[in-house]
Structure formats: structure tokens, C-alpha cells
Amino acid sequence: MAEGNWTRFSEFVLMSFSSLLPEIQSLLFLTFLIIYMITLTGNSLIILVTLADPALHSPMYFFLRNLSFLEVGFNLVIVPKMLATLLAGDTSISFFGCVTQMYFFFFFGVAECFLLATMAYDRYVAICNPLHYPVIMNHKTCTKLAVASWFPGLPVATVQTTWLFSFPFCGTNKVNHFFCDSPPVLKLVCADTALFEIYAIVGTVLVVMIPCLLILCSYIRIAAAILKIPSAKGKHKAFSTCSSHLLVVSIFYVSLSLTYFRPKSNNSPESKKMLSLSYTVVTPMLNPIIYSLRNNEVKNALVRTFRKAFSLKNYIP
């Protein structure tokens, strides 16, 4: 419905990968479907195993379980709609659907940044203060840290989403992305968005840099503590307890930085779509794989859980 030069959209159109040939879109659908199933299965297994196996009832796996919950939610917000656009060509998304998708994208994205920082702090305490670790990282403290990690996503998502969708839209309703991200939706606004853009840039820098600096400080202290360990075996054991987390952090922050902090001249919509796939689709799949393959405790717990499941199945008449 038009009002002067403004348009009140009832829905948006996600351009997704519509510029590609149908054959390539079909291949992408199959690829993303497989990744999606691996992501849901892998993260669900991590959640179930860390809950079921007493050997994994420690702060490290408590936070890993939170990360898996987050990755499942992150995937459910973005991937099903993307698969629908590739399979059935259903590119339309309602106004409310776009708002909801963007809100939870910000919520889960911010929560992941802070949760990764919390996991780094957990590793710092475990390596730098091993004797006091059970006292410092007790159940109450872990719960508070988890809540503190999830909470920042609420105000960031609420303010940014509410503010952006309070602007009037004009012209086309086509969002040149595979989900309702802020920059492509902002391009449809026909109003002065300078203040919002400053807020968005400052907010993104703070949300990314504060957890990143906390992670960096934690690992500087961890590295210093590991170097003081006299034996090579001790150094390897200490490093192995945080290597999985360090790899996950590296993948997440590199892909995030390449997407949102590149110069605009090098940031075409198509390249941004491909980079967005790395942290919205690929990284959530890699996290459980990295923690499973690089962690003997998780591998052993998976084996024990499957053995228990099969033994119970044999007893069922």
C-alpha cells in the first residue's frame, strides 16, 4: 500500500541464489540439506551426550552444550527458509517473518560471541588456576556466566530490529540475500538512516571486539602458563584442552570479520552471500565435528552412550 513516496510492505522477496542456473540451485539445495542434517544431528548428539554421560558433567561441557543449543537455534532461523527458496522457489517472506528472522539472527549471533568468550575464560581458569578450578567454576558460577552470555543478544536484537523496521520502505521489496540481514534490508529504506548506521557500526564493533579482546587476553595468559610447564607432555596436554575451542573461535571470527568489516568496494552482494554461508551454515556444522574428533572424552562418551542405547534396545521385548 503506497503512502506518498513510501510503501508499506506486507512481505519481502529474498533474492537468495536466484541469479544462478536451476541446476546449480538444485545442487546447492542438496549440499545445504546434507549440511543442515549433519548440523542438527551433530549438535543434538553433543547435547544428549553431555547430559547423559556423568564424565562430561563439567563446566567445559556445560558451555559446549550451550553452544550446541545456540547453533541449533541459529540454523533453524536461517536454513529452512533458504532450502525452501532453493527447492520450491518460495522466495517470499512476510513482514513479520523477516522481522523475526532478523531478530533471532542478531540474538544468536551476539550470544555466540559472548559464549565463546566465556568458554575461553573457562579454559583460562582450568589451565592457570587448576587447583582452584572446581571452586571458581562451580555450578552457580557457570549458570551465571551462561546467562550473562545469552543476555546481551536480547537488547541488541530488540533495539536494532525495532529501529530498522520502524523506517519507511520504498520502491522494491527485494532483499538481495538468502535471509533478512540488516545491510540488504537497510537498502530498501527511504529515509535518513545515518544515525542508525552509526549505531549499527559501533554496536557491531563492540559486540565483536569486546568478546574478541576477552578471548585474546585469556589465551595470552594461557600461553604464558603453558610455556612455564617443564615437560613437553604436560604442555601438549594443556594445549589440547583448549585447541578445539581455539579452532572454533578462529573460524567464527575470521568469517564474521570478512563479512562485516571488509571495505565496501570489495563487498559485493554475491561475495557477501558466500561469506555469510561460512558462519551461518558451515561453522555450526563444524563445531560438533571439531569437538568430537579432537576430544577423546567426547569420543569415548559417544561410544558409551551408543553402547547403552543398543543394550537397552536388546532388552526391549
C-alpha positions as CSV (number, residue, x, y, z in Angstrom):
1,M,0.0,0.0,0.0
2,A,1.6,3.3,-1.1
3,E,1.6,6.5,1.1
4,G,3.1,9.3,-0.9
5,N,6.5,8.0,-1.9
6,W,6.5,5.4,0.8
7,T,5.4,1.8,0.5
8,R,4.2,-0.3,3.4
9,F,5.2,-3.8,2.5
10,S,3.3,-6.8,3.6
11,E,6.1,-9.1,2.6
12,F,9.6,-9.2,1.2
13,V,11.2,-11.2,-1.5
14,L,14.5,-13.0,-0.7
15,M,16.7,-13.0,-3.9
16,S,18.8,-15.8,-2.4
17,F,20.6,-17.5,-5.2
18,S,18.1,-16.8,-8.0
19,S,20.8,-15.5,-10.3
20,L,22.2,-19.0,-10.6
21,L,21.1,-21.7,-13.0
22,P,18.4,-24.0,-11.8
23,E,20.8,-27.0,-12.0
24,I,23.2,-25.2,-9.7
25,Q,20.4,-24.2,-7.3
26,S,19.4,-27.9,-7.1
27,L,23.0,-28.9,-6.3
28,L,23.1,-26.2,-3.7
29,F,19.9,-27.4,-2.2
30,L,21.2,-30.9,-1.9
31,T,24.5,-29.7,-0.4
32,F,22.9,-27.4,2.2
33,L,20.3,-30.1,3.1
34,I,23.1,-32.5,3.9
35,I,25.0,-29.9,5.9
36,Y,21.8,-29.0,7.7
37,M,21.1,-32.6,8.7
38,I,24.7,-33.0,9.9
39,T,24.5,-29.8,11.9
40,L,21.2,-30.8,13.6
41,T,22.4,-34.4,14.2
42,G,25.9,-33.4,15.4
43,N,24.8,-30.7,17.8
44,S,21.9,-32.8,19.1
45,L,24.3,-35.6,19.9
46,I,26.6,-33.2,21.7
47,I,23.6,-32.0,23.8
48,L,22.4,-35.5,24.6
49,V,25.9,-37.0,25.4
50,T,26.9,-34.1,27.7
51,L,23.7,-34.5,29.5
52,A,23.7,-38.3,29.7
53,D,27.3,-39.1,30.4
54,P,28.5,-38.3,34.0
55,A,32.1,-37.9,32.8
56,L,31.0,-34.9,30.8
57,H,29.3,-33.1,33.7
58,S,31.9,-30.4,33.9
59,P,31.9,-26.7,33.2
60,M,33.7,-27.1,29.8
61,Y,30.9,-29.4,28.5
62,F,28.2,-27.4,30.1
63,F,29.3,-24.4,28.0
64,L,29.7,-26.7,25.0
65,R,26.1,-27.8,25.4
66,N,25.1,-24.2,25.4
67,L,27.0,-23.6,22.2
68,S,25.2,-26.6,20.6
69,F,21.8,-25.3,21.7
70,L,22.8,-21.9,20.1
71,E,23.9,-23.5,16.9
72,V,20.7,-25.5,16.5
73,G,18.7,-22.3,17.0
74,F,20.9,-20.3,14.6
75,N,20.3,-22.9,11.9
76,L,16.6,-23.2,12.4
77,V,16.2,-19.5,12.0
78,I,18.0,-19.3,8.6
79,V,18.5,-22.6,6.8
80,P,14.9,-24.0,6.4
81,K,13.8,-20.8,4.6
82,M,16.9,-20.9,2.4
83,L,16.2,-24.5,1.5
84,A,12.6,-23.6,0.6
85,T,13.8,-20.9,-1.8
86,L,16.1,-23.3,-3.5
87,L,13.7,-26.2,-3.8
88,A,10.3,-24.6,-4.4
89,G,11.3,-21.1,-5.4
90,D,9.3,-19.8,-2.5
91,T,11.2,-16.6,-2.1
92,S,8.6,-14.5,-0.4
93,I,8.8,-13.9,3.4
94,S,6.2,-12.0,5.4
95,F,7.0,-8.7,7.0
96,F,6.7,-10.3,10.4
97,G,8.7,-13.3,9.3
98,C,11.5,-11.0,8.1
99,V,11.4,-9.2,11.5
100,T,11.5,-12.5,13.4
101,Q,14.3,-13.9,11.3
102,M,16.5,-10.8,11.8
103,Y,15.7,-10.6,15.5
104,F,16.9,-14.1,16.2
105,F,19.8,-13.8,13.9
106,F,21.1,-10.9,16.0
107,F,20.2,-12.7,19.2
108,F,22.0,-15.9,18.4
109,G,24.9,-14.1,16.7
110,V,25.6,-11.9,19.7
111,A,25.1,-14.7,22.2
112,E,27.7,-16.8,20.3
113,C,30.3,-14.1,20.5
114,F,29.9,-13.8,24.3
115,L,29.6,-17.6,24.8
116,L,32.9,-18.2,23.0
117,A,34.5,-15.6,25.4
118,T,33.0,-17.4,28.4
119,M,34.4,-20.7,27.1
120,A,37.9,-19.0,26.8
121,Y,37.6,-17.8,30.4
122,D,36.8,-21.4,31.5
123,R,39.9,-22.7,29.8
124,Y,42.0,-19.9,31.4
125,V,40.8,-20.8,34.9
126,A,41.4,-24.6,34.2
127,I,44.9,-24.1,33.0
128,C,46.1,-21.1,35.0
129,N,44.3,-22.0,38.3
130,P,43.8,-25.8,38.2
131,L,43.7,-26.3,42.0
132,H,41.0,-23.6,42.4
133,Y,39.1,-24.6,39.3
134,P,36.3,-26.6,41.0
135,V,35.7,-23.8,43.5
136,I,35.8,-20.9,41.0
137,M,33.8,-22.7,38.2
138,N,31.1,-24.1,40.4
139,H,27.6,-24.8,39.1
140,K,26.2,-21.5,40.3
141,T,29.0,-19.5,38.6
142,C,28.7,-21.5,35.4
143,T,24.9,-20.8,35.3
144,K,25.5,-17.1,35.9
145,L,28.2,-17.0,33.1
146,A,25.9,-18.8,30.7
147,V,23.0,-16.3,31.4
148,A,25.4,-13.4,31.0
149,S,26.5,-14.8,27.6
150,W,22.9,-15.2,26.3
151,F,21.6,-11.9,27.7
152,P,23.4,-9.3,25.6
153,G,21.6,-10.7,22.5
154,L,18.3,-9.5,23.8
155,P,18.8,-5.7,23.9
156,V,21.0,-5.7,20.8
157,A,18.4,-7.7,18.8
158,T,15.5,-5.7,20.2
159,V,16.9,-2.2,19.5
160,Q,18.4,-2.9,16.1
161,T,15.4,-4.8,14.7
162,T,12.8,-2.5,16.1
163,W,14.7,0.6,14.9
164,L,15.3,-0.7,11.4
165,F,11.7,-1.8,10.8
166,S,10.3,1.4,12.1
167,F,11.7,3.2,9.0
168,P,9.5,3.6,5.9
169,F,10.3,1.4,2.9
170,C,10.0,2.4,-0.7
171,G,10.5,1.1,-4.2
172,T,11.3,-2.6,-4.5
173,N,10.7,-5.2,-1.7
174,K,13.5,-7.5,-3.0
175,V,16.2,-8.3,-0.3
176,N,19.4,-9.3,-2.1
177,H,20.3,-12.0,0.4
178,F,19.2,-15.5,1.4
179,F,18.0,-14.2,4.8
180,C,16.9,-10.9,6.3
181,D,20.2,-9.4,7.3
182,S,20.4,-5.8,8.3
183,P,22.5,-4.3,5.4
184,P,20.4,-5.6,2.5
185,V,17.1,-4.7,4.2
186,L,18.5,-1.2,5.1
187,K,19.0,-0.6,1.4
188,L,15.2,-0.7,0.9
189,V,14.6,2.2,3.4
190,C,13.7,5.6,2.0
191,A,14.7,7.8,5.0
192,D,17.8,9.3,6.6
193,T,19.5,6.3,8.2
194,A,22.8,8.0,9.1
195,L,22.2,7.7,12.9
196,F,21.1,4.1,12.6
197,E,24.2,3.2,10.5
198,I,26.5,4.8,13.1
199,Y,24.7,2.9,15.8
200,A,24.9,-0.4,13.8
201,I,28.7,0.0,13.1
202,V,29.5,1.0,16.7
203,G,27.3,-1.8,18.0
204,T,28.8,-4.4,15.7
205,V,32.4,-3.4,16.6
206,L,31.6,-3.5,20.3
207,V,29.8,-6.8,20.1
208,V,32.6,-8.4,18.1
209,M,35.6,-6.7,19.7
210,I,34.8,-6.9,23.4
211,P,34.4,-10.8,23.4
212,C,37.4,-11.0,21.0
213,L,39.6,-9.0,23.4
214,L,38.5,-11.1,26.3
215,I,39.4,-14.3,24.3
216,L,42.7,-12.8,23.3
217,C,43.6,-11.8,26.9
218,S,42.6,-15.3,28.1
219,Y,44.8,-17.0,25.6
220,I,47.8,-14.8,26.2
221,R,47.6,-15.8,29.9
222,I,47.0,-19.5,28.9
223,A,50.1,-19.4,26.5
224,A,52.2,-17.9,29.3
225,A,51.1,-20.6,31.7
226,I,51.7,-23.4,29.2
227,L,55.2,-22.2,28.4
228,K,56.1,-22.5,32.1
229,I,55.2,-26.2,32.2
230,P,58.5,-28.1,32.2
231,S,57.6,-31.2,30.3
232,A,56.6,-31.4,26.6
233,K,53.9,-33.9,27.5
234,G,52.4,-31.5,30.0
235,K,52.5,-28.7,27.5
236,H,50.7,-30.8,24.9
237,K,48.1,-32.0,27.4
238,A,47.3,-28.4,28.5
239,F,47.2,-27.1,24.9
240,S,44.9,-30.0,23.8
241,T,42.2,-28.9,26.3
242,C,41.8,-25.6,24.5
243,S,42.8,-26.4,20.9
244,S,39.2,-27.3,19.8
245,H,37.8,-24.0,21.2
246,L,40.7,-22.0,19.7
247,L,39.9,-23.5,16.2
248,V,36.2,-22.8,16.5
249,V,36.9,-19.2,17.6
250,S,39.3,-18.7,14.7
251,I,36.8,-20.0,12.1
252,F,33.9,-18.0,13.5
253,Y,35.7,-14.6,13.9
254,V,37.6,-14.8,10.6
255,S,34.4,-15.4,8.6
256,L,32.5,-12.8,10.6
257,S,35.2,-10.2,10.1
258,L,35.5,-10.9,6.4
259,T,31.7,-10.4,6.1
260,Y,31.2,-7.2,8.1
261,F,34.5,-5.4,8.2
262,R,35.7,-5.5,4.6
263,P,35.9,-2.3,2.6
264,K,32.6,-1.6,0.7
265,S,34.4,-1.5,-2.6
266,N,35.3,-5.2,-2.1
267,N,32.0,-6.2,-0.6
268,S,29.6,-7.1,-3.5
269,P,26.2,-8.7,-2.6
270,E,27.2,-12.1,-4.1
271,S,30.5,-12.3,-2.3
272,K,28.8,-11.3,1.0
273,K,26.3,-14.2,0.5
274,M,29.1,-16.7,0.1
275,L,30.9,-15.3,3.2
276,S,27.7,-15.3,5.2
277,L,27.3,-19.1,4.4
278,S,30.5,-19.7,6.3
279,Y,29.2,-18.6,9.7
280,T,25.5,-19.3,9.2
281,V,25.7,-22.8,7.6
282,V,29.2,-24.2,7.7
283,T,30.5,-23.2,11.1
284,P,27.5,-24.7,13.0
285,M,28.2,-28.0,11.3
286,L,32.0,-27.9,12.0
287,N,31.7,-27.1,15.7
288,P,30.4,-30.6,16.9
289,I,32.8,-32.3,14.4
290,I,35.8,-30.4,15.8
291,Y,34.9,-31.1,19.4
292,S,34.2,-34.7,18.7
293,L,37.3,-35.5,16.6
294,R,39.8,-33.5,18.7
295,N,38.5,-34.6,22.1
296,N,38.9,-38.1,23.4
297,E,36.5,-37.6,26.3
298,V,33.7,-36.7,23.8
299,K,34.5,-39.7,21.6
300,N,34.6,-42.1,24.5
301,A,31.3,-40.7,25.8
302,L,29.7,-41.1,22.4
303,V,30.8,-44.8,22.3
304,R,29.5,-45.4,25.8
305,T,26.2,-43.7,25.0
306,F,25.7,-45.7,21.9
307,R,26.5,-48.9,23.7
308,K,24.0,-48.1,26.4
309,A,21.4,-47.3,23.8
310,F,21.9,-50.6,21.9
311,S,22.0,-52.7,25.2
312,L,18.7,-51.2,26.3
313,K,17.2,-51.8,22.8
314,N,18.2,-55.5,23.1
315,Y,16.3,-55.8,26.4
316,I,13.1,-54.3,25.0
317,P,10.7,-57.2,24.1
